[in-house]
Amino acid sequence: MAAPAQSVAVPALSPKLLAAALLSVGLMLLLAYLVGFDQGAVSRSGMYLHELMHDGRHLLGVPCH
């Protein structure tokens, strides 16, 4: 005869932890977009931010021109 199946306790995910995780992922995706793909469309705060992101693309080896 087979042993009775035992239930496994799954820890509850707290809303604070979920919010922090989603915020972190969102900020990382925004940063990846700004460094990897933005060619000045979003970063209209002058040439400083554009050049910073351009240098970041070179640092990460992302082709930019």
HELIX and SHEET records of a PDB file:
HELIX    1   1 PRO A   15  GLY A   36  1                                  22    
HELIX    2   2 MET A   47  LEU A   60  1                                  14    
END                                                                             
